[in-house]
Amino acid sequence: MNEFVAIILICMNAVAADDCDEQTAADMMSTVVDNELGCAIGWQDVIARSPLGKEVGTSAYVRTICRRQPPPKK
């Protein structure tokens, strides 16, 4: 079974949601999750540890991207 990577982006409010990506994010973290549902939940504690965690909800917002991780090559 393939794992997924949850890419958690913190973007400043000045960046439009459609433009929030790895290049425009003020901070970016990632974590491996077992399934697509894992991309949508459980990232709150990751954000809380971020230097920009206190900015979320005031001058920044969170966007999560879910990508399938390719299986390891044999």
C-alpha positions as CSV (number, residue, x, y, z in Angstrom):
1,M,0.0,0.0,0.0
2,N,1.3,3.4,-0.9
3,E,1.8,6.0,1.8
4,F,0.8,9.6,1.3
5,V,2.8,12.8,2.2
6,A,0.8,15.6,3.8
7,I,2.5,18.9,2.8
8,I,1.4,21.6,5.3
9,L,1.8,25.1,4.0
10,I,1.5,28.3,6.1
11,C,0.8,31.2,3.8
12,M,0.4,34.9,4.8
13,N,-3.0,36.4,4.1
14,A,-1.5,38.6,1.4
15,V,-1.0,35.4,-0.7
16,A,-4.2,34.3,-2.5
17,A,-5.3,30.8,-1.6
18,D,-4.9,29.7,-5.3
19,D,-1.3,31.0,-5.2
20,C,-0.3,29.3,-1.9
21,D,2.2,26.6,-2.8
22,E,5.7,25.4,-1.8
23,Q,7.3,28.5,-3.3
24,T,5.0,31.2,-1.8
25,A,4.5,29.7,1.7
26,A,6.1,31.4,4.6
27,D,6.7,28.0,6.2
28,M,6.3,24.4,5.0
29,M,6.3,21.1,6.8
30,S,5.5,17.6,5.7
31,T,4.6,14.3,7.3
32,V,4.0,10.8,6.0
33,V,0.5,9.6,6.6
34,D,-1.1,6.2,5.9
35,N,-4.0,7.4,3.8
36,E,-5.6,10.5,2.2
37,L,-7.7,11.1,5.4
38,G,-4.5,11.5,7.3
39,C,-3.7,14.5,5.1
40,A,-6.8,16.3,6.4
41,I,-6.4,15.5,10.1
42,G,-3.7,15.6,12.7
43,W,-1.7,18.5,11.4
44,Q,-2.9,20.9,14.1
45,D,-0.1,19.8,16.5
46,V,2.5,20.2,13.7
47,I,1.3,23.8,13.1
48,A,1.4,24.5,16.8
49,R,5.1,23.7,16.9
50,S,5.8,26.0,13.9
51,P,7.4,29.4,14.4
52,L,4.4,30.9,12.6
53,G,1.8,28.9,14.5
54,K,0.6,32.0,16.4
55,E,0.1,33.8,13.1
56,V,-2.5,31.3,11.9
57,G,-5.9,32.8,12.1
58,T,-4.7,36.3,12.3
59,S,-2.2,37.1,9.5
60,A,-1.7,33.7,8.0
61,Y,-3.6,30.6,7.0
62,V,-3.0,26.9,6.5
63,R,-3.2,24.9,3.3
64,T,-2.6,21.1,3.1
65,I,-1.6,19.3,-0.1
66,C,-1.8,15.5,-0.2
67,R,0.6,13.6,-2.5
68,R,0.9,9.9,-3.0
69,Q,4.4,8.7,-2.1
70,P,5.9,6.4,-4.8
71,P,6.7,2.9,-3.5
72,P,10.3,2.3,-2.7
73,K,12.4,0.9,-5.6
74,K,13.6,-2.6,-5.3
